[in-house]
Amino acid sequence: PGMAVAIRRCHDRDRYAWFLLVILVPLLGPVWLAIELGIRRGTKGANRFGPDQIR
């Protein structure tokens, strides 16, 4: 379930799921991924993965 949530969040940020491979970079990868997926807002409006889920 955690991977599905991370993929969904990547799509909210208009990024492909392959973006999660950044976690393989030692030390900075997990920190940067936590900031990117946990703190930053998603794209406003629709993106290539579908409509905005927050209205």
N, C-alpha and C positions, 0 to 999 in steps of 0.2 A: 504493500500500500504506500509506503514512503516514496518509492521510485515513481509510482503513478502520480503522486502529488507533485513531485519535483518536475516531472515532464509537463504536467498541466501548468505549473508556474512558469516554466520556460516558454510555453506557448503564449501565456499572458504577456510575457516580456518580448514577444515576437522573435523568439529564438527557437532553433531546432533542438530536439532532444540530445543530439550529439554534443551540444554545448556542455552537457553534464560531465564530459570526459575531462574537463578542466580540474576536476577533483583529484585526478591522478598526479597533478603537479604537487610535489612535496611542499608542505607548510603554507604557501600562499594560495594554492588552489582552493582548498576547503574554506579558507577565510573569505576569499574573494567571492566564491560561490554563495556563501551564506549572506553576504551583503547584497549581491545581485538578486538572489531569489527571495530573500527574507525582508529586505528593507526597501529597495527601490520599487517604485510604482510600475505597473504595467503600461502598455501603450494605450493611449486614449482612442476610443472608437474601435472599429473592426480592424483586424489584421489578417494575414494569410491563413491563420488557424481558426478564424471564426469571429463572431461578434463579441463586443465587450460584455463581460459577465456582470460587471458592476455598473449599475445605472444611477 
